[in-house]
């Protein structure tokens, strides 16, 4: 039996564009996406090393629940020291960079 393809003719993307036009909402979304990227990177590194959360926790001198919180996004305020310990246990280094914030059209108009 063939599945019927449902299409919204771009309505979802239009709605998202409207929602992200608000600079405060855009900033919050960018912040959440950055955190998700970090979490996914930690999980990926651990899995590529063939480590369980328990093994990583032991190597980093942390508890397994702490590793689980880091990987799940339930930890909101990362301590740099904790990230450095996890990175060292994974055989990588932490690199912090500052980049210009993406500016939305509404911010550019407000600045003009």
C-alpha positions in Angstrom: 0.0 0.0 0.0 1.5 3.3 -1.1 1.8 6.1 1.5 0.2 9.4 0.7 2.6 12.2 0.8 1.4 15.2 2.9 2.7 18.6 1.9 2.0 21.9 3.4 3.2 24.0 0.5 5.9 25.7 2.7 3.5 26.7 5.4 5.8 25.3 8.2 8.9 27.1 6.8 6.9 30.4 6.5 5.7 30.0 10.1 9.3 29.3 11.3 10.6 32.4 9.4 7.9 34.5 11.1 8.7 33.1 14.5 12.5 33.7 14.0 11.9 37.3 12.9 11.8 38.2 16.6 15.4 38.9 17.6 14.9 37.6 21.2 13.4 34.3 20.0 16.1 33.9 17.3 18.8 34.4 20.0 17.1 31.8 22.2 16.9 29.3 19.3 20.5 29.9 18.4 21.5 29.3 22.1 19.6 26.0 22.2 21.1 24.8 18.9 24.6 25.5 20.1 23.9 23.5 23.3 22.5 20.6 21.3 25.6 20.6 19.1 27.8 20.3 22.1 25.8 17.5 23.6 25.8 15.6 20.3 29.5 16.1 19.9 30.1 14.7 23.4 28.0 11.6 22.7 29.6 11.1 19.3 33.1 11.3 20.7 32.3 8.9 23.5 30.7 6.4 21.2 33.6 6.6 18.6 36.0 5.9 21.5 33.9 2.8 22.3 33.2 4.0 25.9 30.1 3.7 28.0 29.0 6.6 30.2 30.3 4.7 33.2 33.8 4.3 31.6 33.9 7.9 30.6 32.8 9.0 34.1 35.6 6.9 35.7 38.2 8.3 33.3 37.1 11.9 34.0 36.6 11.5 37.7 32.9 12.2 37.5 29.8 10.3 38.2 27.8 8.5 35.4 24.7 10.7 36.2 26.9 13.8 35.5 27.9 12.4 32.1 24.3 11.6 31.4 23.2 15.1 32.2 26.0 16.6 30.0 24.9 14.4 27.1 21.2 14.9 27.5 21.1 18.7 27.8 19.7 18.6 31.4 22.8 20.5 32.6 22.3 24.1 31.7 25.5 25.7 33.2 28.6 23.9 32.1 31.7 24.5 34.1 34.7 24.8 31.9 36.6 22.7 34.3 34.1 19.8 33.9 34.3 20.1 30.1 38.1 20.1 30.2 38.0 16.9 32.4 35.6 15.2 30.0 37.6 16.3 26.9 40.9 15.0 28.5 39.2 11.7 29.2 38.2 11.5 25.5 41.6 12.5 24.3 40.5 15.9 22.9 40.9 19.5 23.9 38.3 22.1 24.6 38.5 25.0 22.2 36.4 28.2 23.0 35.9 30.6 20.2 34.0 33.9 19.9 32.3 34.6 16.6 30.1 37.4 15.5 26.5 36.9 16.2 24.2 36.2 13.3 22.1 39.3 12.7 18.5 39.1 11.6 16.9 41.6 9.3 14.9 43.1 12.2 18.1 43.7 14.2 19.8 45.4 11.2 16.8 47.7 10.8 16.8 48.6 14.5 20.5 49.4 14.3 20.1 51.6 11.2 
